Amino acid sequence: MKRFFILLLPLILFSSCNAHIGAQQYDVPWWMIFIPTVVFLAAIWYFYGKHLAKKEFVCPICGGRFTPSWYKAAFAIHFNDDRVFTCPHCHHRGFCTPEKKGK
């Protein structure tokens, strides 16, 4: 589903370069749509990564707890809340379960 939207985004961006206000039609350069969209998506990724970096992840093998950096958390492969990380304690790479810090 995510790939579908990624493939659909350029089509939407380049096809909607006209603005109709009343009876007037204005041509809008493609970059005036593309740049704010990229900035908006980058901001969402950044803040979501910061949100995930506030959680501790627990390794399923050794039970070690660790906190990833925000960019690793934002770009990690995930399934529901579990994310794929490499445990800094036992170096196991697999799905780790998140928990709030201090539990």
WOQUICOR-V579909 format. One record per pair of residues at least 24 apart in sequence whose C-alpha atoms are under 7 Angstrom apart, sorted by the first residue. I is the first residue (numbers start at 1). J is the second residue. Records with the same first field share a line. If there is no record, write none. Layout:
I = J / J
This chain:
45 = 74
48 = 74
49 = 73 / 74
55 = 98 / 99 / 100 / 101
56 = 98 / 99 / 100 / 101
57 = 96 / 97 / 98 / 99
58 = 96 / 97 / 98
59 = 87 / 96
60 = 96
62 = 90
64 = 89
